Amino acid sequence: MTTPCLQVSGLQRSLGDRVIITKLSFEVREGEILFVRGPSGVGKSLLLRALAGLDPIQEGSISLSNKSPEQEGIPQWRAQVAYVPQSRVTLKGTPSELYFSAQQLSAQRRRPRGDLPALIHDLGLEQPVLNQPWSELSGGQAQRIILAIFLALKPSFLLLDEPTSALDLVSTTKVERVLKASGAGLVWVTHDDAQPVRVSGRLLQLPLGTEVPIESVASPQAIPKNLEIDPEPQALTEADLTPSPASSLFMSPGR
Ligand SMILES: Nc1ncnc2c1ncn2[C@@H]1O[C@H](COP(=O)(O)OP(=O)(O)OP(=O)(O)O)[C@@H](O)[C@H]1O
């Protein structure tokens, strides 16, 4: 079987008469990491939303191994190309309930699963957090738990909108290690100049929309030695579910 490939060709995104994303083209294969960098407001989140099939494609195309979201079916597309939101979304219930609800979505059935408890551990959390109400979790805990849930659902691609924005450096390093070991294709938005160097991968710079060498944007010497990535990571349209917590994360409407 060939490795799944997420392809973007001539993607353009406007809001009103403002063109935000101009003619963007790139490819990411499962297992590859593409960092996306650029100033605030340049359109990084809009790019991820378009890739996730959460917003309409206005111009250009996206495809997964040559199949468009329409050909694939939007729920199946989102099961394979998962958008992990930037901010803590307003969720009801507990992480366990969210994970259970997500697995009930028809596009998620009969798909492989990761080991959620192991992911929780590897992300530096204790198992009881899975049964705590979202409202009682810190921003940094919630960010890692949402990530663990998406990783456990095993999409081919994860669209990561600043997945370490609420974390200290120790937790950030754990997240980087787990993501790198996940084997998923990652489109990873970051404002942390050193992150692409720590993790390694490719780098897409917006608004240019061109790939630039990672070495050109940050100095590896800037990274504290004790935070370097361990080269041997440890083991690591169900409308009837509305208003389940899963539907708010996995089925959010386009805008
Ligand atoms: N729903 C919306 N309605 C109107 N404008 C929007 C909407 N969503 C985004 N924008 C605008 O589109 C532009 C790109 O937004 P986006 O969130 O993609 O930026 P970003 O690069 O992810 O920024 P940041 O780094 O601050 O997260 C911004 O100017 C933003 O104000």
The ligand as an SDF file (V2000), in Angstrom:
LIG
                    3D

 31 33  0  0  0  0  0  0  0  0999 V2000
  -14.4390   33.9900   11.2460 N   0  0  0  0  0  0  0  0  0  0  0  0
  -13.7120   35.0160   10.8270 C   0  0  0  0  0  0  0  0  0  0  0  0
  -14.3030   36.1700   10.4610 N   0  0  0  0  0  0  0  0  0  0  0  0
  -13.6000   37.2220   10.0400 C   0  0  0  0  0  0  0  0  0  0  0  0
  -12.2560   37.2370    9.9450 N   0  0  0  0  0  0  0  0  0  0  0  0
  -11.6200   36.1410   10.2920 C   0  0  0  0  0  0  0  0  0  0  0  0
  -12.2900   34.9610   10.7540 C   0  0  0  0  0  0  0  0  0  0  0  0
  -11.3710   34.0200   11.0430 N   0  0  0  0  0  0  0  0  0  0  0  0
  -10.1830   34.5730   10.7820 C   0  0  0  0  0  0  0  0  0  0  0  0
  -10.3180   35.8290   10.3350 N   0  0  0  0  0  0  0  0  0  0  0  0
   -9.2440   36.7300    9.9060 C   0  0  0  0  0  0  0  0  0  0  0  0
   -8.4330   36.0250    8.9840 O   0  0  0  0  0  0  0  0  0  0  0  0
   -7.0710   36.3190    9.1870 C   0  0  0  0  0  0  0  0  0  0  0  0
   -6.3090   35.0320    9.3990 C   0  0  0  0  0  0  0  0  0  0  0  0
   -6.7260   34.4530   10.6320 O   0  0  0  0  0  0  0  0  0  0  0  0
   -6.0250   33.1710   11.2450 P   0  0  0  0  0  0  0  0  0  0  0  0
   -6.7440   32.8430   12.4920 O   0  0  0  0  0  0  0  0  0  0  0  0
   -5.9250   32.1300   10.2020 O   0  0  0  0  0  0  0  0  0  0  0  0
   -4.5670   33.7570   11.5570 O   0  0  0  0  0  0  0  0  0  0  0  0
   -3.3120   33.0180   12.2130 P   0  0  0  0  0  0  0  0  0  0  0  0
   -2.1840   33.1420   11.2400 O   0  0  0  0  0  0  0  0  0  0  0  0
   -3.6980   31.6410   12.6160 O   0  0  0  0  0  0  0  0  0  0  0  0
   -3.0730   33.9460   13.4750 O   0  0  0  0  0  0  0  0  0  0  0  0
   -2.4850   33.6050   14.9460 P   0  0  0  0  0  0  0  0  0  0  0  0
   -1.0400   33.3110   14.7590 O   0  0  0  0  0  0  0  0  0  0  0  0
   -2.7060   34.8660   15.6930 O   0  0  0  0  0  0  0  0  0  0  0  0
   -3.2820   32.4540   15.4940 O   0  0  0  0  0  0  0  0  0  0  0  0
   -7.0010   37.2950   10.3590 C   0  0  0  0  0  0  0  0  0  0  0  0
   -6.8920   38.5850    9.8410 O   0  0  0  0  0  0  0  0  0  0  0  0
   -8.3270   37.1070   11.0550 C   0  0  0  0  0  0  0  0  0  0  0  0
   -8.7250   38.2820   11.6710 O   0  0  0  0  0  0  0  0  0  0  0  0
  1  2  1  0
  2  3  1  0
  2  7  2  0
  3  4  2  0
  4  5  1  0
  5  6  2  0
  6  7  1  0
  6 10  1  0
  7  8  1  0
  8  9  2  0
  9 10  1  0
 10 11  1  0
 11 12  1  0
 11 30  1  0
 12 13  1  0
 13 14  1  0
 13 28  1  0
 14 15  1  0
 15 16  1  0
 16 17  2  0
 16 18  1  0
 16 19  1  0
 19 20  1  0
 20 21  2  0
 20 22  1  0
 20 23  1  0
 23 24  1  0
 24 25  2  0
 24 26  1  0
 24 27  1  0
 28 29  1  0
 28 30  1  0
 30 31  1  0
M  END
$$$$
